[in-house]
């Protein structure tokens, strides 16, 4: 699975185990429609290993910890169970020890899906997957949301009461316990935080403020017309409740930073399968792939002139079933850096009407020769989602983009 993708659950009982090169602590939280626990009893971990429809099982350090969800036993009002993980060693981040979640049939152990969150860094805790109810059916979604303040950040984000040892204070005025700050997506060095599994429940308090979304975070659709994406923001290609399953054009454009100077960039699209396996790449040297479902307009050698410099046409309805991810890239074969580009953008256009659906403008530049502009990911429902990326890579050709683009899916 890739971040944001989902699968239907064909069995009532599923188990989620999370493995990594180091020992992990895995937990589960039962959430209502507002994304909060009903009480601390809905936080399932090694000190509280069972709850309504959800159980925890320790791997003892030799096998992964496991959260088992019996969807038939989940009480009314619970719409989501999130599975979290953190390294057992205090303060250790996930950098270099990316975990893999395996979703199994809990009765026979058969694998339903696997997910490895890409590009982890300072995160000390993760929401890895979620089991959720949608229109009366249970599904599983790959998440990969990281927190820099450990499980305490996740716990308080979802409404679990957590006490933290008070700092030293004069004997005459003992300090009251303090709750850790509400969990925030990673944006800096990890602050100290208490382990919620070793803390005593605090007295009832006002619910914590909702976590502020990361810049550009969140998902929208096309119902309100053209969407201007921010970096890392995702738009579902759905309009009026119906997935867009028609021919679209991805237009990519750029302008030289210095007047009178040509800028020779090459736009490409890389097609991947459900396991991030490379299927094919469409670029100026290969103008048609996957039986003509993806076509390239050809090479623009200067970047001069108005409008899109290069266009890639994608017939979503004709794509083979095994194509589930597309990453659109731009490279400088001649070695010019993106600091020499005044502006670069990509935009998704309805090929039938010419209507611009989504636009993503690259707002920063790095002295690199490649950039991943955007990605399209196919959901199990058949709908496609587009995410603005803007990630720079040291590569002059699309060949050098295949591996980093797969990691970014």
C-alpha positions, 0 to 999 in steps of 0.5 A, a space after each residue: 500500500 502507499 500513503 492514503 491508499 485503502 482496501 476493503 476488509 473481506 474478513 471480520 477479524 483482522 490483525 495488524 503487526 508492525 515490524 522494524 529493525 528495533 523493538 517497537 511498542 504498538 498500540 491501538 485507539 478506538 475513535 468516534 466520529 469526532 476523532 477522539 476516544 470516549 475515555 482512557 479505556 479506548 487506549 489499548 496497549 501492553 498495560 491495558 491489552 483489551 477493549 471492546 473489539 480490540 486486543 493487544 498482544 506483545 511479541 516479547 521482543 522476538 516477534 512484532 507486537 500486534 493489534 487485533 480488531 474484531 469489527 463485528 464486536 466494535 461497539 456502535 459509535 466507534 468509527 475508526 481504530 488507529 494502530 500506532 507504533 513507537 521505538 521501545 528505546 526512549 527518544 529514538 526516532 524512526 530515521 533509518 528504521 522504517 517500520 512495515 505494517 502487515 494487515 492479516 486475516 486474524 483467523 488464518 494469518 494470511 496477508 491482506 496488505 503491507 505498508 511501509 511509510 516512506 521518508 521518515 526522520 525525526 518522528 518518534 511515534 507514528 499512526 501507521 494504519 487505520 481500520 475504519 467504517 465507511 458506508 457500513 463497510 470496514 476498510 483499512 487505510 495506510 496513513 504514516 503520520 509521524 509525531 516528534 513528541 512520541 506516543 504522548 503526542 498521539 494520545 493527547 491528539 486523540 483525547 487520552 488523558 496523560 499526566 507528565 511528572 511535574 518539574 522540581 518546585 519549592 517545597 512550599 508550593 508543589 507543582 501540579 501535574 502538567 499535560 504534554 502539549 497536543 501532538 503536532 506533526 513533525 516540524 522540529 526537534 522532538 520535545 520531551 514527552 511522557 509515555 502515556 502507557 506508564 502514566 496514571 489517568 488524569 482527572 477529567 479535564 477540558 478536551 484538548 484542542 485539535 491538532 493544527 494540520 501541517 501546511 498544505 495538509 488535508 484532502 479536498 475534491 473538485 466540487 467547488 471547481 479549480 483547486 490550487 494545491 499547496 505542497 503535500 496537499 491532496 485532492 481527490 479527483 471526484 466531482 459530484 460524488 463520481 470519480 473522474 475516469 476520463 482523459 486528462 492532461 498534465 501540463 508542465 511549464 517553466 520560465 528562465 530566471 534570466 531574460 534571454 537565457 534558454 532553460 532546457 528541462 524535460 518532463 516525464 511520468 513514471 508509472 508504478 504498480 501496487 508494490 511501488 514496482 516500476 512499470 514504465 517511464 514516459 519521456 521525450 525518448 519514449 513518447 507512449 507507454 502502457 499501450 498508448 494510455 499515457 502519451 508525451 507531447 515531445 521535448 521543449 528545448 527552451 522554456 520560452 513562450 506562454 502556456 505549458 512547455 510539455 504536456 503528458 496525456 493520461 487516459 485514466 480509463 484505459 490504464 492497465 489495472 496494475 498501474 496504481 501510481 504515477 509520479 510526474 517529474 521534471 529534469 535538467 539533462 543539460 545540468 542547469 539547476 532549478 535556481 535558474 528557473 523563474 517559476 515552474 508549475 504543473 496543472 491537471 486539465 480535463 482533456 475533453 473540456 479543456 478545463 483546468 482542474 488542479 494547479 500546483 506552483 513550485 514556490 521554492 527552488 533548490 540547486 538540483 537537477 530534478 524535481 518530483 512535481 506531483 503524484 497520482 495514486 489510484 484508490 481501491 474505489 477506482 478514484 484517483 488522488 493528486 498530491 503536490 510534491 515539490 521534492 528536489 532530487 539530484 538527477 539529470 534524467 528520468 532514470 535517476 528519478 525511478 527509485 526516489 519517486 517510488 519511495 515518495 509514493 
